[in-house]
Amino acid sequence: LFKIGIGIMVELFSLVPSIFIVQFFRRIRPRRQISPLRQALEKIRSLPHTDSKDKNLNKNKKKQFTFPWWCLFIAYTLSFMIIAVSMFFIIVKGIIFGDLKTQKWLTSVFTGFFSSIILTQPIKILGLAVFFTLFCRNPNDDKEAKEYIDETNFELDGDEDYLHSNDFSLISNSSKRITRLNENEVAFLREQRLKDIQMWSIIREFMIYAIFLILLCIISFSNLTQNSFYQTDHLQKYFLNTRQTDCDYTEILTIDDYWNWLNNSFVDNLRAQQWYNDDQPVNLNGYINDKTNRMIGWATMRQLRSKSQLCSDQRIISTCINDYSLFNEEKDSFQPGWTLNRTSIEEEGDYSSSILKAFQYQSSKELDTYAYVGDYGTYSGDGYVYEFRGRLSDIKSNLSLLHQLQWIDAKTRAVIIQLTLYNPNVALYTSVTFLLEFLSASGVYPSARFEPLNFYVFTSLTQLICTIIYICFIIYFLIIEIKLLIKLKLKYFYEFWSIIQIGIISCSITSIIIYIWRFKEYNRLSSLFRETNGYVYINLQMTVYVDDVLTSLLGFCCFFGTIKFIKFIRFNKSLIIFVQTLKYVTKDIISFSFMFSIVFMSFLALFYLLFNSSIASCSSLLSTAQMLFEITLMSFDATDFTGADPFLGPFCFSLFIIIVVFICLSMFMSILNDGFHHVEKIPIEDQHILSYMLKKFLNWTHLRRPNVEEIYELHDSRMHPQYVDSIENFPDKIDQLLEAIDRIYIDQRK
């Protein structure tokens, strides 16, 4: 009985608001335009009458209580508020139920919802419609519809004597002439109506896209958090240790410097040490020494090596070690000291398992690692790995032993340290990677990356609702674009805004897929962390790559979305001139681009060949191109060229400034200037719509009233004077005279 009572109460709680909303919608009057003849008849009805019959009829006539047409917005607002409140309570209740019960509950709810939409509700509506049509039809509704639909039906009911007194009329209804608008008035009203249609179309399109862009920005910026910067900044200062000159990671120049940083800085920071007052770090097992970040699993140090090969010139030295590549990577397993000879059991007992494992080659599948892109090369996920596991004293002794065994030697081409941290205070995961690159030309080049990850996608109900609405927008835009593609076919791809829309839709759909993958990955990591209490190695390298792709996609979505916003302010004069100028000079700019590319490539080759070994900005083709663009923007220090070569440096720099900056850029500006002057003379269509919208808004808000000149101008445009012969107006005057006599005759009969 208790469950039955709950069911009845739930039905009552859902039935009362439903009936209220339905009745509210039914009693809203439609927004319609009454015909001029109907307005005139309503004015005649408002005049005082002495007929008692009319009074009795008016008393007996029932008036239905209705709301004005603008209450439709209130009704929709109430509907969406009820839906939002229902969704809120469903989500709150689902959190209480737990994951498994929530899934079953939501499955039953969605099943009942869609079965109601597809089967139950259509049958119910059809049955009620047939019943009310056959048994509860109201003839007054037909009469009201007839009055507003048929404008030529100017005869009234039997209780209205004027138009039904045909027996006493001198002229018949068929001979009555209806006063019509002249051609100028029709043209003016048609123009005003077209402007109104265009105005409301622009406003509707603008509002829809503004809501979409706001949702896009909310989703994009909620994916990032300001704490990411603070987390990265803290870890950089904490691990790189730039304040100590003897343990500064960024100043590492030799292998010994690297071992010194490992033993005296990095390893000490991997374990939570005593507090400042010598208290023990209680409940901080697994935390690093900053007492804030929890290390997931352990840190690993992976080495990649190159094979020895014959030198190209063997007259001096026969064997050489080239730069790292996938083709000359060392993949053999060794004994401690990089020896191939098998050691005895007694000798192997002198080394721990972690030391022996550090000389064994392991594949990326075994290590759960991926390729890593450095500053000077791309390194595979394979290699020789040492794991920072165990007590702090054991780790330090193992590092000292690896240093003695020359674990890092001349064949080493990269050493990669990877660890994963979790900050529970801000709910951020951080993937930390230290890369030390060894080039064949000698030199050690350190680099580090700190990449925070925010796995928590929907931290509030607002984000969830915004995401659902955004997905609905994407589906809506996708349907529209598919229809346009079917209609226009290949011409669809010639439109600039079509390409922008494709970019928005494709990036959004890909982002949704990545969101789902990242959510599953978060569940997997959470289950691993819960099962092992955090003592399992988790590599977030792939997750970092995918998160970078997601961030890029969201960035491109915001870029395309903001660019498309220009479409909705296309009636601005300056913007129209800008767009038309670009269209006009497109061919000239393409021709200029070919010429500029040839000139730029020639200077690229010149600067690269002359200053490759003396200027750091010219060490590669890419950096040389970047330097030349900086010179074009006049943001480069020319003293480097003077130091590289006293004559060729300033000469090449001056030659580039004269040809590229003075001549080529002047040609580019001349092309744009010529196009601007040409477009400025062309009359711009649809420019008046912006001023028309502003005028309508000011008149609607009563912020500005039309002056006398504008009133006369409006009247002149509507009633333009026409010179018509009086003979042509004679039939109309006769009709007016007969109507006046007929009216007098009827009044006398009354």
Protein Blocks (a to p, Z undefined) as FASTA:
>chain_A
ZZmmmmmmmmmmmmmmmmmmmmmmmmpccdddddfklmmmmmmmmpccfbfklmmmmmmp
ccdddddfklmmmmmmmmmmmmmmmmmmmmmmmmmnommlmmmmmmmmmmmmmmmmmmmm
mmmmmmmmmmmmmmmccfklmmmmmmmmmmmlmcccfklmklmmmmlpcbdfklpccddd
dfklmmmmmmmmmmmmmmmmmmmmmmmmmmmmmmmmmmmmmmpcfklmmmmmmmmmmmno
mmbmklcfklccbfklmmmmmmmmmmmmmpccddfkopacehighiafkomaccehiadd
ddddddddddfblklbmbdcddddfklccfbdcdehiiabdcdfklmmmpcfklmmmmpc
cdfklnopacdddfkbccdfbdcddddedjfklmmmmmmmmmmnomacfklcbdcddddd
ddfklopacdddddddddfkgpaddddddddddfblblcfklmmmmmmmmmmmmmmmmmm
mmmmmmnmmmmmmpmklmmmmmmmmmmmmmmmmmmmmmmmmmmmmmmmmmnnopacddfk
lmmmmmmmmmmmmmmmmmmmmmmmmmmmmmpmklmmmmmmmmmmmmmmmmmmmmmmmmmm
mmmmmmmmmmmmmpmklmpmklmmmmmmmmmnopacfklmmmmomklmmmmmmmmmmmmm
mmmmmmmmmmmmmmmmmmmmpccehklmmmmmmmmmmmmnopaccdfklmmmmmmmmmgc
ddddfklmmmmmmmmmmmmmmmmmmmmmZZ
